[in-house]
Amino acid sequence: EAGVAQSPRYKIIEKRQSVAFWCNPISGHATLYWYQQILGQGPKLLIQFQNNGVVDDSQLPKDRFSAERLKGVDSTLKIQPAKLEDSAVYLCASSDRAGAISGNTIYFGEGSWLTVV
Amino acid sequence: GEDVEQSLFLSVREGDSSVINCTYTDSSSTYLYWYKQEPGAGLQLLTYIFSNMDMKQDQRLTVLLNKKDKHLSLRIADTQTGDSAIYFCAERRAGGGNKLTFGTGTQLKVEL
């Protein structure tokens, strides 16, 4: 089974530039997540989609970050304009159900590493 | 509260057991997870435990949950050099969809 695919793996940009990350979840997974992992910290949820609707975006800095999942499959995360503190790994993850009673497994991609200089 | 706390570093000798500890604050947590992250890689789910369980064993891994003290631990038996990585505990809270709140991670170093 193919895992969660992300691109690009690495990106270096100057502050105030823009960047976009792409994610393809595991086939059939309705729920997609974007997490931000700053060096030395645990991942923090930015946004959660159920199909193409937003479930939770409470920690997404909406003045500069945006995300979409138009057809309920692939997703893009955009940062515009980028700040130095946005340097982090952006992890995409997917699961087949949200809020399920059973131990619902969330599968992570390898991440997109962003450096803002 | 939001905090899930872990100690930052753990060093063990190859063949010994490793115990990685985690404390959380939300008593409504339904599931607790352990993830492994190797350098340059994403997060790999190792195991999880439902909040009404005290213990779960899976090959070399043993998870202990003390719900009264909100304390979770991961024991790795016969630790190998390939176990060197950062280990994250995470909690899923009731009513929070499937959102995970992660700890800060414990870096495990296995020495020969």
Boltz contact constraints between the chains, C-beta under 6 A:
constraints:
  - contact:
      token1: [A, 41]
      token2: [B, 104]
      max_distance: 6.0
  - contact:
      token1: [A, 42]
      token2: [B, 88]
      max_distance: 6.0
  - contact:
      token1: [A, 42]
      token2: [B, 102]
      max_distance: 6.0
  - contact:
      token1: [A, 42]
      token2: [B, 103]
      max_distance: 6.0
  - contact:
      token1: [A, 42]
      token2: [B, 104]
      max_distance: 6.0
  - contact:
      token1: [A, 42]
      token2: [B, 105]
      max_distance: 6.0
  - contact:
      token1: [A, 43]
      token2: [B, 102]
      max_distance: 6.0
  - contact:
      token1: [A, 45]
      token2: [B, 99]
      max_distance: 6.0
  - contact:
      token1: [A, 55]
      token2: [B, 97]
      max_distance: 6.0
  - contact:
      token1: [A, 56]
      token2: [B, 99]
      max_distance: 6.0
  - contact:
      token1: [A, 95]
      token2: [B, 98]
      max_distance: 6.0
  - contact:
      token1: [A, 98]
      token2: [B, 97]
      max_distance: 6.0
  - contact:
      token1: [A, 98]
      token2: [B, 98]
      max_distance: 6.0
  - contact:
      token1: [A, 99]
      token2: [B, 97]
      max_distance: 6.0
  - contact:
      token1: [A, 99]
      token2: [B, 98]
      max_distance: 6.0
  - contact:
      token1: [A, 103]
      token2: [B, 31]
      max_distance: 6.0
  - contact:
      token1: [A, 103]
      token2: [B, 48]
      max_distance: 6.0
  - contact:
      token1: [A, 104]
      token2: [B, 98]
      max_distance: 6.0
  - contact:
      token1: [A, 105]
      token2: [B, 45]
      max_distance: 6.0
  - contact:
      token1: [A, 108]
      token2: [B, 42]
      max_distance: 6.0
  - contact:
      token1: [A, 108]
      token2: [B, 43]
      max_distance: 6.0
  - contact:
      token1: [A, 109]
      token2: [B, 42]
      max_distance: 6.0
  - contact:
      token1: [A, 110]
      token2: [B, 41]
      max_distance: 6.0
  - contact:
      token1: [A, 110]
      token2: [B, 42]
      max_distance: 6.0
  - contact:
      token1: [A, 111]
      token2: [B, 42]
      max_distance: 6.0
